[in-house]
Amino acid sequence: MKPIMLRVVKIDGKGLFAPADRYSEETCRDAKYAVGQTYRARLSRARNPKFHRLAFAIAKLVSENIESFEGLDSYRTMKRLQIESGVECDELAIKYGGQTIPYRIARSLAFDNMPDEDFHTLIRAICKHICHEYWPDCDVDEIISMAEEQDRA
């Protein structure tokens, strides 16, 4: 089962967990959770969804405007930008044919895998990489602004 989003609501003076959105509500209903039953869960605070949307708006901006990213969805674009820039990547060395080849694996950007502060740093570093490699006439704030504008449209 995919993770669901919960929010704390106040009912009769008590704080209780309730599904935070329609998807989470439907998932709970489909799982046939019953009132009065006990369930075990690991909870983590969700990232501000605005930051997550911004990351994928930047990826969309890149995939729609930089030819070498054409045809990639936002997820694959973001992973490629992570790997190219080395931001939030694990670096490995693979030995092959007597040579050592460096290899990067992009870390997960999932809400519960990265604190908001690290995520914000990642976004700015990705934008800096885009400026340096693809759009040298732009700065980080311009790229963020273009992505936010595109996301509103």
N, C-alpha and C positions, 0 to 999 in steps of 0.2 A: 504494500500500500504506500502511495506517495505521502509525504508529509502534509499535514493540514495546518491551517492558521487558526489560532484561538485568540480570543480577547477576554479580558476580565470584565464581567458585568456585575452590577450590584442588584441583587434581588433580596427583598426582605432584610436589608441591612447587611447581607453577606456578599462577599466577592466570590463569584463562580466563573468557571471557564465556559465559554460558549463558542461555537464556530464563528469565525470572523468574516466569512464570505460565503457566497452560494456554493462554490466548489467544495469547501470544507463541510458545509452542512449536508450536501448530497453524499459526500464520501462517508460521513458518519452514519447517515441513514442507510446507505447501501451495505455498510459493515454490520448493520443490525445491532448497534450498541443499545443496551437496554438500561433504562432508569433503574438505579439501585444496584447495578453491577459495579464491581471494582475493576479498574483498568490500570495498567502500568504505562508510563510515558516518560520520555526524556524531553524536557522543555528547554528552549533557548529563546532569547529575545530576538525578534525579527529586525532586520535592517530596515531603515526607512526606504520604502518602495521607490521613492523619488530617485534615490541614488542608483538603484538597480535599473530603473527605466533609462536614466541618463547614460549608463554604460552601454546599453543596447541601442540607444538612439545614436550614440557615437559610432558604434559598429555599423549601423544602418547607413549613416552618413558616408562612412568610408566605402562600404560595399556598393553604394549607388554612385559614387563620384571618383573612385580610383580604379582604373581599368584592371589592374592585377587582382583586385578583390571581386570583380564582377562575377555574379552567379553564386557567391557564397551567402549563406544566411547570416543573420546577426551573431548567432552563437559561434559559428566557425570563423567569422571575421574577428570576433573578440579573442578567440583562442590563438589565431594566427598573430594578431597584434601582441598578445602576451608573449608568445614564443619569439617573435622577431625582436622585441624590446628586452626580453629577459625579465620582465616585471612579474613578480609573483609566480616564478617558475622554479622547479627543482632542476638542477643540472646534474647530468650523469655523463660518464665517459664509457663508451663502448669500444672494446678492442676488436678490430677486424683486420685481418691480413697484415698483421704487424703494425698497424696504425691505431692510434687512439682517436676516436671521433667523438667530439662533444655533442650532447643531445639534451634538449630542454623539454620538460613536461610542464604544461601550464597547470597551475593549481586551480582548484574549484573556487568559483565566485559565489557559491551558494550562501544564502543568508547566514546559516549557522556555522560556516567554515571560515569566515573572515570578519573580524571586527570592523565597524563602520569607519574608524580612523584609517585602517589599512586599506579599505576599499576606496576611500577618498584619495589616498596617496596613489593607489593603482590608477585611478581614472586620470589624474593629472600627469602621471608618468607616461601613460599610453598616449595622451594628447601631445606631450612633449616629443615622443617618438614620431608621431604623425607629422608634427611640424618639421622635425629634423629630416625625415626620410621622404616625405611626400609633398608637404605644403610649406615650404620654407618662408613664404610670405605671410603666414599666419602665426599667431601665438596661441598659447594654451587656452586662454580665456575666449578667444575668437572661435576656436573649435567647439568649446563647450556651449557657447552662445548659439552657434549654427545648429548644433545637435538639439538643443532645447527648443529652438524655433521650429525645426523640422518635426519634433515630437508633438508640438502643439497643433501643427497643421493637419 
